[in-house]
Amino acid sequence: MVHRLSGVLLTLFLPLHFLTLGSALQGEANLESTLRWIDQPVFKAGEVVLVVLLAAHMTGGIRLLMLEFLAWRDWQKTLLAVAAGITLPVGLAFLLNLG
């Protein structure tokens, strides 16, 4: 469930990311204006959420690959706990490094 939800949320983020990158095609002044607008605290919080979503999606994907290709099917709950345990510290480490 976490893997799918994070995938959907990351998919919703992509058009915003492409719009921001596209502002560079309209000139340096437009890109600078966009980057100044994005430098607001709400977007900094969004960066933390983005990193947590990326970490959750990655660890969920690794968990799925392990379940698919390794004979550890009885350890599903343990692998889910490990995936969550990796996701949260990665997000917190990113948050602490923002300052």
Backbone as CSV, one residue per row, in Angstrom:
resi,resn,N_x,N_y,N_z,CA_x,CA_y,CA_z,C_x,C_y,C_z
1,MET,0.821,-1.195,0.000,0.000,0.000,0.000,0.874,1.273,0.000
2,VAL,1.903,1.269,0.864,2.794,2.435,0.937,3.518,2.631,-0.387
3,HIS,3.947,1.537,-0.998,4.662,1.617,-2.269,3.770,2.213,-3.353
4,ARG,2.535,1.775,-3.414,1.615,2.294,-4.435,1.261,3.751,-4.188
5,LEU,0.969,4.087,-2.930,0.606,5.465,-2.602,1.768,6.415,-2.881
6,SER,2.979,6.015,-2.498,4.132,6.875,-2.770,4.353,7.020,-4.274
7,GLY,4.110,5.953,-5.028,4.246,6.030,-6.482,3.254,6.995,-7.105
8,VAL,2.023,6.957,-6.634,0.998,7.881,-7.151,1.361,9.321,-6.802
9,LEU,1.782,9.567,-5.571,2.136,10.928,-5.169,3.364,11.440,-5.924
10,LEU,4.323,10.567,-6.162,5.484,10.975,-6.952,5.092,11.284,-8.398
11,THR,4.143,10.533,-8.916,3.646,10.790,-10.270,2.965,12.153,-10.351
12,LEU,2.259,12.541,-9.302,1.616,13.853,-9.278,2.641,14.980,-9.180
13,PHE,3.792,14.694,-8.592,4.846,15.694,-8.463,5.542,15.975,-9.797
14,LEU,5.655,14.980,-10.649,6.444,15.118,-11.879,6.030,16.289,-12.776
15,PRO,4.743,16.523,-13.036,4.407,17.683,-13.885,4.886,19.014,-13.298
16,LEU,4.822,19.160,-11.982,5.319,20.394,-11.349,6.828,20.521,-11.533
17,HIS,7.504,19.414,-11.431,8.953,19.406,-11.628,9.296,19.803,-13.066
18,PHE,8.570,19.252,-14.019,8.835,19.574,-15.425,8.488,21.029,-15.741
19,LEU,7.452,21.565,-15.129,7.127,22.979,-15.331,8.248,23.875,-14.810
20,THR,8.803,23.513,-13.659,9.905,24.291,-13.103,11.125,24.220,-14.017
21,LEU,11.452,23.028,-14.473,12.581,22.900,-15.394,12.309,23.622,-16.707
22,GLY,11.065,23.610,-17.140,10.698,24.291,-18.378,10.858,25.797,-18.297
23,SER,10.807,26.344,-17.089,10.985,27.791,-16.955,12.399,28.204,-17.357
24,ALA,13.339,27.280,-17.304,14.706,27.587,-17.742,14.759,27.821,-19.248
25,LEU,13.845,27.212,-19.978,13.821,27.396,-21.432,13.350,28.787,-21.822
26,GLN,12.684,29.473,-20.894,12.163,30.807,-21.188,13.129,31.912,-20.757
27,GLY,14.314,31.528,-20.379,15.326,32.522,-20.045,15.758,32.462,-18.599
28,GLU,16.919,33.046,-18.377,17.511,33.024,-17.040,16.675,33.803,-16.032
29,ALA,16.100,34.907,-16.445,15.298,35.729,-15.522,14.061,34.971,-15.052
30,ASN,13.429,34.255,-15.956,12.243,33.487,-15.601,12.602,32.352,-14.641
31,LEU,13.709,31.675,-14.907,14.156,30.605,-14.011,14.485,31.165,-12.635
32,GLU,15.179,32.296,-12.589,15.533,32.911,-11.306,14.277,33.303,-10.528
33,SER,13.290,33.825,-11.217,12.020,34.180,-10.578,11.327,32.941,-10.008
34,THR,11.309,31.873,-10.779,10.697,30.623,-10.322,11.428,30.066,-9.114
35,LEU,12.750,30.099,-9.144,13.534,29.570,-8.025,13.357,30.405,-6.761
36,ARG,13.228,31.727,-6.907,12.949,32.574,-5.740,11.585,32.260,-5.153
37,TRP,10.601,32.016,-6.015,9.255,31.677,-5.550,9.258,30.340,-4.813
38,ILE,10.048,29.397,-5.299,10.113,28.063,-4.705,10.911,28.068,-3.395
39,ASP,11.637,29.117,-3.103,12.463,29.183,-1.901,11.641,29.497,-0.642
40,GLN,10.341,29.309,-0.687,9.468,29.546,0.462,9.477,28.327,1.390
41,PRO,9.186,28.530,2.677,9.208,27.414,3.645,8.274,26.257,3.289
42,VAL,7.137,26.544,2.689,6.205,25.464,2.336,6.846,24.511,1.326
43,PHE,7.668,25.045,0.432,8.348,24.199,-0.541,9.496,23.429,0.097
44,LYS,10.124,24.027,1.120,11.166,23.303,1.862,10.553,22.097,2.573
45,ALA,9.365,22.276,3.142,8.661,21.149,3.764,8.294,20.115,2.700
46,GLY,7.910,20.592,1.534,7.592,19.697,0.431,8.795,18.877,-0.014
47,GLU,9.989,19.460,0.065,11.204,18.717,-0.277,11.402,17.546,0.673
48,VAL,11.137,17.775,1.954,11.267,16.698,2.941,10.264,15.594,2.631
49,VAL,9.027,15.983,2.340,7.996,14.999,1.988,8.416,14.242,0.729
50,LEU,8.962,14.948,-0.240,9.414,14.310,-1.480,10.501,13.271,-1.213
51,VAL,11.469,13.616,-0.381,12.547,12.674,-0.078,12.005,11.457,0.664
52,VAL,11.073,11.678,1.590,10.468,10.544,2.306,9.691,9.664,1.328
53,LEU,8.944,10.279,0.407,8.215,9.503,-0.597,9.164,8.707,-1.489
54,LEU,10.259,9.341,-1.901,11.240,8.635,-2.727,11.860,7.468,-1.970
55,ALA,12.206,7.692,-0.705,12.798,6.618,0.100,11.783,5.496,0.329
56,ALA,10.520,5.863,0.585,9.483,4.846,0.794,9.271,4.034,-0.477
57,HIS,9.249,4.709,-1.606,9.031,4.015,-2.871,10.215,3.105,-3.202
58,MET,11.414,3.601,-2.946,12.600,2.789,-3.225,12.659,1.563,-2.316
59,THR,12.473,1.757,-1.030,12.558,0.616,-0.120,11.402,-0.352,-0.351
60,GLY,10.235,0.166,-0.700,9.118,-0.714,-1.040,9.409,-1.523,-2.297
61,GLY,10.038,-0.885,-3.271,10.406,-1.594,-4.491,11.458,-2.668,-4.237
62,ILE,12.432,-2.332,-3.406,13.445,-3.332,-3.045,12.789,-4.487,-2.306
63,ARG,11.872,-4.186,-1.414,11.142,-5.229,-0.680,10.389,-6.144,-1.639
64,LEU,9.706,-5.534,-2.623,8.978,-6.337,-3.605,9.920,-7.222,-4.426
65,LEU,11.054,-6.673,-4.818,12.028,-7.470,-5.568,12.552,-8.629,-4.731
66,MET,12.795,-8.369,-3.457,13.275,-9.433,-2.579,12.212,-10.519,-2.427
67,LEU,10.961,-10.107,-2.278,9.885,-11.089,-2.142,9.705,-11.891,-3.428
68,GLU,9.934,-11.246,-4.546,9.757,-11.915,-5.836,10.882,-12.903,-6.136
69,PHE,12.112,-12.496,-5.850,13.250,-13.285,-6.301,13.938,-14.099,-5.213
70,LEU,13.632,-13.845,-3.959,14.247,-14.602,-2.873,13.183,-15.442,-2.167
71,ALA,13.609,-16.452,-1.487,12.669,-17.357,-0.819,12.360,-16.885,0.610
72,TRP,12.051,-15.609,0.785,11.805,-15.052,2.107,10.342,-14.662,2.290
73,ARG,9.445,-15.342,1.701,8.044,-14.946,1.719,7.441,-14.897,3.127
74,ASP,7.963,-15.668,4.057,7.447,-15.641,5.424,7.894,-14.398,6.180
75,TRP,8.831,-13.680,5.666,9.368,-12.513,6.355,8.737,-11.203,5.870
76,GLN,7.585,-11.268,5.267,6.976,-10.063,4.700,6.816,-8.947,5.725
77,LYS,6.306,-9.260,6.884,6.113,-8.219,7.900,7.449,-7.636,8.352
78,THR,8.447,-8.469,8.475,9.768,-7.977,8.878,10.349,-7.064,7.805
79,LEU,10.211,-7.450,6.550,10.737,-6.616,5.469,10.005,-5.286,5.384
80,LEU,8.714,-5.286,5.646,7.958,-4.035,5.658,8.454,-3.130,6.775
81,ALA,8.719,-3.706,7.944,9.245,-2.917,9.060,10.627,-2.350,8.730
82,VAL,11.453,-3.147,8.067,12.779,-2.678,7.665,12.644,-1.542,6.657
83,ALA,11.735,-1.684,5.702,11.528,-0.628,4.697,11.094,0.670,5.368
84,ALA,10.164,0.584,6.312,9.731,1.785,7.039,10.870,2.319,7.896
85,GLY,11.634,1.415,8.482,12.753,1.827,9.318,13.848,2.532,8.540
86,ILE,13.991,2.223,7.283,14.972,2.899,6.437,14.408,4.226,5.930
87,THR,13.128,4.250,5.626,12.493,5.429,5.053,12.520,6.619,6.000
88,LEU,12.122,6.417,7.221,12.032,7.531,8.164,13.385,8.177,8.475
89,PRO,14.441,7.411,8.749,15.735,8.064,8.985,16.261,8.826,7.769
90,VAL,16.001,8.330,6.573,16.453,9.043,5.371,15.758,10.399,5.285
91,GLY,14.459,10.428,5.533,13.726,11.691,5.515,14.194,12.636,6.607
92,LEU,14.435,12.114,7.791,14.913,12.948,8.893,16.324,13.474,8.632
93,ALA,17.171,12.627,8.062,18.527,13.081,7.738,18.488,14.221,6.729
94,PHE,17.619,14.123,5.761,17.472,15.199,4.778,16.960,16.466,5.450
95,LEU,15.990,16.306,6.349,15.427,17.452,7.056,16.500,18.155,7.884
96,LEU,17.314,17.422,8.588,18.358,18.011,9.412,19.438,18.668,8.594
97,ASN,19.629,18.246,7.380,20.660,18.812,6.519,20.182,20.057,5.776
98,LEU,18.889,20.369,5.838,18.354,21.526,5.117,18.862,22.850,5.681
99,GLY,19.078,22.923,6.968,19.423,24.184,7.645,20.694,24.759,7.271
